[in-house]
Each structure stands twice: as C-alpha cells, then as structure tokens.
Amino acid sequence: MTDSPYLLELKEEIHRHKLQDMAQIFKALADTTRLKIMYALVHKEELCVKDVAQFIGSSTATASHHLLYLKEHHIASSTRRGKQIFYRIADAHIEQLIQIAEIHSKEQ
C-alpha cells in the first residue's frame, strides 16, 4: 500500500517544519512550574530571578534553573542589569501560545 500524494506532501512538510523543535516547546511548557513562570511573564512583561522565585514559592536557585531551561529552549530571554538578571518572554509567538492556552482553559 502506498501513501496518497497529499499524505506524501504532508510528510515532507512535517520534515521541513522541525516537529522535534516544536515538541520541545510544548515539553518545556508542560511543566507546571515553568508554565506558571510564563503566565507571570505574560502578565508582568519582565521579572527578576528573585521575584520569580517568590512567585513560584521556591529558592532563587530553583527559579534560576527553570528560567535557564526556558532560555535554552528559546522561550524566555534575559537581560542583566547590574547584579540582577531580568527575564521576559522570548517573542510574541510564545506569548500568544500562553494566551491561547489561558483562553482555552477558561472555556472548559
């Protein structure tokens, strides 16, 4: 049995879109603590590590670990100001994902 032309085209398209990279975004956001951080960043635009730690109820080391994970996966970005590092959402697409998930969860 052979795939129909439209299935072959769809398979090629999937390869072009790096599904593995897309899956990593969802994997990063599947963690409740990291999602909580991203939720805060959607509503506060920018937070320092200390504020994130306080918000998620953890040590600054734990908050830093989660923030670094988000940064490594291009979901968050950071800026150093003096001794503090401030984090924000990496781009509008990630912000839209969080906002859409929030809206969808309210409709359930």
Secondary structure, DSSP 8 states (H G I E B T S, - for coil): ----HHHHHHHHHHHHTTHHHHHHHHHHHHSHHHHHHHHHHHHHS-EEHHHHHHHHTS-HHHHHHHHHHHHHTTSEEEEEETTEEEEEES-HHHHHHHHHHHHHHHH-
